[in-house]
Amino acid sequence: MQAASPPSELSLGFSLWRENPASMAPASCFIKNRGALLAPSPGFARGGVGGGVNLLRSRCSRSVSEKPAGGGGGGGGGEVFYATPSSKSDVDYLGMSTKGDLNVKMEHLEAFGIDGQVTLEGPIEEVAKMEADEAEDLLRNLGIPSPFACRYSPRGIFCTRTLNLRSISAIGYDMDYTLMHYNVMAWEGRAYDYCMENLKNMGFPVDGLSFDPDLVIRGLVIDKERGNLVKADRFGHVKRAMHGTQMLSTRAMSEIYGRELVDLRKESRWEFLNTLFSVSEAVAYMQMVDRLDDGSVAAEVGLLDYKGLFKAVGKALFRAHVEGQLKSEIMSKPELFVEPDPELPLALLDQKEAGKKLLLITNSDYHYTDKMMKHSFNRFLPNNMDWRDLFDIVIVSARKPEFFQMSHPMYEVVTGEGLMRPCFKACTGGLYSGGSAQMVENSLNIHGDEILYVGDHIYTDVSQSKVHLRWRTALICRELEEEYSALIRSQDHRATLIDLINQKEVVGDLFNQLRLASQRRNKGRPAQTIAATSMDDQELTESMQKLLIVMQRLDNKIAPLLETDGELFNKRWGYLSRAGLWDKSHLMRQIEKYADIYTSRVSNFLHYTPFMYFRSQEQSLAHDSYFQKHWPINGLSVDN
């Protein structure tokens, strides 16, 4: 059986062992031969147009003349390199396709007198470090920042399932809260205002209410039967809860949900807040629960329970979107609602020039999409480019999630006024309305895991494209930056809390052993040692009493610290991705299940290059702590 290829570029015996982290350069190749170091020249930037190669001196006395390599696109460096086509691709030992991996052409090396028998001097670990250091020096000389810093920052891209971007042929993007980020206070605040105005017209008492974005966070779940908002852990256990706008005590929460789990499959009861668009609806609903409870809702509105109230709020917000007042206001003054990101168009430009097909698939209509994309993109694009120039296919009014599930008629938008005509196949450069993901796949002749879809909605964008089409997926979650910052600032708080809990665990374990010993003595079971036979019962009791008091006092310090853990992110709900001190939130479970990678904004791709090989990290298991304790360290076990 032939061994699988390693997940890096291997071709003709030359180890192109790591992806180039430069945002505008192809994958780097460093090959030792007869004392020379072969490396791409600065001309390879932007797909190698006008590029060549430099044979740089590196700890050697011999120089080799430079020879032009010719042009080329897609980050391939022209005639010097070639990318592995689909027909020649394999699967590496991590299960990823090698399609798109870069290789060095043999004839190019022969032109320099290199016969293909490349030797690596010394252990590969040492050679790898040496070449990496030289590559970093080269990047520094090119004025390109270190590729590693961004990976340990709030703007990192985090991987839950290994993803080789080189094997991705097309990247599709959602628009709202993905390609453009709205100011939540401004956008959701206006959505809230229109919603409350519609509720008032329906007879609901809304006077005195105002938008409070801190009342909810993404990833919470509305209990439509009880009028509650809850935060659940990855198993569905409720960790925090609020009725109306009042947080529930631990006792009340236990009485209500002690025997219940949040199950998102029961859509008639549970409503998951998938996106920032859910903020205005959830705030309005929880405030109206208070009004329903205090009897302020007039009888003329109709007999309402909490579930009926949720429908009424949803209807009011839906009207705000459908009637167009909200979007008309945003289109008239987009600068008040959209936060600019100059790096975002450049990240997409890198992807396009690397040979990726770029798709825009949005539920927004044509007029809104065109206006907002022009505002957000055109001023940051070079050479008077228009936002449309970035995308091979643009689909508006896509009707996601149905877009991924079934086939709808597709129309081509043929005029600036948005007039349309029926269409049965999408073409490169086209602008369309409706249709389906399957039609897109057929038009591009690209299917399944060759496509990466990027969106902010866990269900509409990420879950459905993965479940129905096996597309690779990326989730945009802007709040990650704020949570990262909050976690950094709360390190001392969490360290103190964890230390107290560890002390409580030690004392508790000792107390339990003494309690068991006391129980055995009381039952007349034989003592295990001579000392135990003569031990006074009073001595045992006093020790247990002291330990019990110690635990109670530790609890008095732990409880308030645990209650305030995460308040630097949100005072009511704590962290976005965590539930309690140790566990993941239900939101994080959804992200890990459906998103292959996740990050705070699309522009973060600029720092990773279109050739990045994202590798998932080691997952910690409950029994890992045992192995960490007992595995040999420097030849000695921890127990020794």
QUIQUISUL-V70232 format. One record per residue. N is the residue number from 1. BURIAL is I if it has 24 or more other C-alpha atoms within 12 Angstrom, else O. D_LAST is the distance of its C-alpha to the last C-alpha in whole Angstrom. Layout:
BEGIN
N BURIAL D_LAST
N BURIAL D_LAST
END
This chain:
BEGIN
1 O 43
2 O 43
3 O 40
4 O 41
5 O 41
6 O 39
7 I 39
8 I 41
9 I 44
10 I 44
11 I 48
12 O 49
13 O 46
14 I 46
15 I 43
16 I 44
17 I 40
18 I 40
19 I 43
20 I 45
21 I 44
22 I 47
23 I 50
24 I 53
25 I 52
26 I 51
27 I 48
28 I 47
29 I 47
30 I 45
31 I 46
32 I 46
33 I 49
34 I 50
35 O 49
36 I 50
37 I 48
38 I 50
39 I 50
40 I 52
41 I 55
42 I 56
43 I 58
44 I 56
45 I 56
46 I 58
47 I 57
48 I 58
49 I 62
50 O 64
51 I 60
52 I 59
53 I 56
54 I 55
55 I 54
56 I 52
57 O 51
58 I 48
59 O 47
60 O 49
61 O 53
62 O 55
63 O 56
64 O 58
65 O 61
66 O 60
67 O 62
68 I 63
69 I 61
70 O 63
71 I 63
72 I 61
73 I 60
74 I 57
75 I 54
76 I 55
77 I 56
78 I 60
79 I 60
80 I 57
81 I 54
82 I 55
83 I 53
84 I 52
85 O 55
86 O 54
87 O 56
88 O 53
89 I 50
90 I 47
91 I 44
92 I 41
93 O 37
94 O 37
95 O 40
96 I 42
97 I 46
98 I 46
99 I 50
100 I 51
101 I 48
102 I 49
103 I 50
104 I 52
105 I 55
106 O 56
107 O 59
108 I 58
109 I 56
110 O 58
111 O 61
112 I 58
113 O 58
114 I 55
115 O 55
116 I 52
117 O 49
118 I 47
119 O 44
120 I 41
121 O 40
122 O 36
123 O 33
124 O 34
125 O 32
126 O 33
127 O 37
128 O 36
129 O 35
130 O 38
131 I 40
132 I 39
133 O 39
134 I 43
135 I 44
136 I 43
137 O 45
138 I 48
139 I 47
140 O 47
141 O 51
142 O 52
143 O 51
144 O 49
145 O 46
146 I 42
147 I 42
148 O 38
149 O 39
150 O 41
151 O 38
152 O 36
153 O 39
154 I 41
155 I 43
156 I 41
157 I 41
158 I 38
159 I 38
160 I 37
161 I 38
162 I 38
163 I 42
164 I 44
165 I 47
166 I 48
167 I 49
168 I 51
169 I 54
170 I 55
171 I 54
172 I 56
173 I 56
174 I 57
175 I 59
176 I 59
177 I 55
178 I 54
179 I 56
180 I 58
181 I 56
182 I 58
183 I 58
184 I 57
185 I 59
186 I 62
187 I 62
188 I 60
189 I 62
190 I 66
191 I 65
192 I 64
193 I 67
194 I 69
195 I 67
196 I 68
197 I 72
198 I 72
199 I 71
200 I 73
201 O 76
202 O 75
203 O 75
204 I 72
205 I 71
206 I 69
207 O 71
208 O 69
209 I 66
210 I 64
211 I 61
212 I 58
213 I 55
214 I 52
215 I 53
216 I 51
217 I 49
218 I 49
219 I 47
220 I 48
221 I 50
222 I 53
223 I 54
224 I 57
225 I 58
226 I 57
227 I 57
228 I 54
229 I 51
230 I 48
231 I 44
232 I 42
233 I 39
234 I 38
235 O 39
236 I 42
237 I 41
238 I 43
239 I 41
240 I 44
241 I 48
242 I 51
243 I 54
244 I 57
245 I 56
246 O 54
247 I 50
248 I 49
249 O 47
250 O 44
251 O 46
252 O 49
253 I 47
254 O 45
255 O 48
256 I 50
257 I 47
258 O 44
259 O 46
260 O 47
261 I 45
262 I 46
263 O 48
264 I 49
265 O 51
266 O 53
267 O 56
268 O 58
269 I 56
270 I 53
271 I 54
272 I 51
273 I 51
274 I 51
275 I 52
276 I 54
277 I 57
278 I 56
279 I 56
280 I 59
281 I 60
282 I 57
283 I 58
284 I 61
285 I 60
286 I 58
287 I 61
288 I 64
289 I 62
290 I 62
291 I 66
292 I 66
293 O 64
294 O 67
295 O 70
296 O 71
297 I 71
298 O 75
299 O 76
300 O 78
301 O 75
302 O 74
303 O 72
304 I 69
305 O 65
306 I 62
307 I 62
308 I 66
309 I 65
310 I 62
311 I 65
312 I 67
313 I 65
314 I 64
315 I 68
316 I 69
317 I 66
318 I 67
319 I 71
320 I 69
321 I 68
322 O 71
323 O 74
324 O 73
325 O 73
326 I 69
327 I 69
328 O 73
329 O 71
330 I 68
331 I 70
332 O 73
333 O 70
334 I 67
335 O 66
336 O 65
337 I 63
338 I 61
339 I 58
340 I 59
341 I 56
342 I 58
343 I 55
344 I 55
345 I 58
346 I 57
347 I 53
348 I 56
349 I 58
350 I 55
351 I 54
352 I 58
353 I 58
354 I 55
355 I 57
356 I 56
357 I 59
358 I 59
359 I 60
360 I 61
361 I 61
362 I 62
363 I 63
364 I 65
365 I 69
366 I 70
367 I 72
368 I 69
369 I 67
370 I 69
371 I 70
372 I 66
373 I 65
374 I 67
375 I 66
376 I 63
377 I 63
378 I 66
379 O 66
380 I 62
381 I 63
382 O 65
383 O 68
384 O 70
385 O 68
386 O 68
387 I 65
388 I 67
389 I 66
390 I 63
391 I 63
392 I 64
393 I 65
394 I 65
395 I 65
396 I 66
397 I 67
398 I 64
399 I 64
400 I 60
401 I 59
402 I 61
403 I 62
404 I 58
405 I 60
406 O 63
407 O 66
408 I 69
409 I 72
410 I 71
411 I 74
412 I 74
413 I 75
414 O 78
415 O 79
416 O 78
417 O 79
418 O 77
419 O 79
420 O 78
421 O 79
422 O 77
423 O 75
424 O 73
425 I 71
426 I 69
427 I 69
428 O 68
429 I 69
430 I 70
431 I 70
432 I 70
433 I 70
434 I 68
435 I 67
436 I 64
437 I 61
438 I 62
439 I 65
440 I 63
441 I 61
442 O 64
443 I 66
444 I 63
445 O 62
446 I 58
447 I 56
448 I 53
449 I 50
450 I 52
451 I 53
452 I 51
453 I 52
454 I 51
455 I 52
456 I 51
457 I 52
458 I 49
459 I 52
460 I 55
461 I 53
462 I 50
463 I 49
464 I 53
465 I 53
466 I 50
467 O 50
468 I 54
469 I 54
470 I 50
471 I 51
472 I 48
473 I 47
474 I 47
475 I 47
476 I 48
477 I 47
478 I 48
479 I 46
480 I 43
481 I 44
482 I 44
483 I 41
484 I 39
485 O 41
486 I 40
487 I 36
488 O 36
489 O 38
490 O 36
491 O 32
492 O 32
493 I 34
494 I 31
495 O 28
496 O 30
497 I 30
498 O 27
499 O 25
500 I 27
501 I 27
502 O 23
503 O 24
504 I 26
505 O 24
506 O 21
507 I 24
508 I 25
509 O 23
510 O 23
511 I 26
512 O 26
513 O 24
514 I 27
515 O 30
516 O 29
517 I 28
518 I 32
519 O 33
520 O 32
521 O 33
522 O 37
523 O 37
524 O 37
525 O 34
526 O 32
527 O 29
528 O 26
529 O 25
530 O 28
531 O 27
532 O 28
533 O 31
534 O 32
535 O 31
536 O 34
537 O 35
538 O 36
539 O 32
540 I 31
541 O 34
542 O 33
543 O 30
544 I 31
545 O 34
546 O 32
547 I 29
548 O 32
549 O 34
550 O 31
551 I 31
552 O 34
553 O 34
554 I 32
555 I 34
556 O 37
557 O 35
558 I 34
559 O 37
560 O 39
561 I 36
562 I 36
563 I 40
564 I 40
565 I 37
566 I 39
567 I 42
568 I 43
569 I 43
570 I 46
571 O 46
572 I 47
573 I 44
574 I 42
575 I 40
576 I 42
577 I 39
578 I 37
579 I 37
580 I 35
581 I 32
582 O 30
583 I 33
584 I 35
585 I 39
586 I 41
587 I 43
588 I 39
589 I 39
590 I 43
591 I 42
592 I 39
593 I 41
594 I 44
595 I 44
596 I 42
597 I 42
598 I 43
599 I 44
600 I 46
601 I 49
602 I 51
603 I 51
604 I 47
605 I 48
606 I 50
607 I 46
608 I 45
609 I 48
610 I 49
611 I 47
612 I 44
613 I 41
614 I 39
615 O 36
616 O 34
617 O 31
618 O 28
619 O 28
620 O 25
621 O 25
622 O 24
623 O 21
624 O 19
625 O 17
626 O 15
627 O 15
628 O 14
629 O 11
630 O 10
631 O 11
632 O 10
633 O 10
634 O 12
635 O 10
636 O 7
637 O 5
638 O 5
639 O 4
640 O 0
END
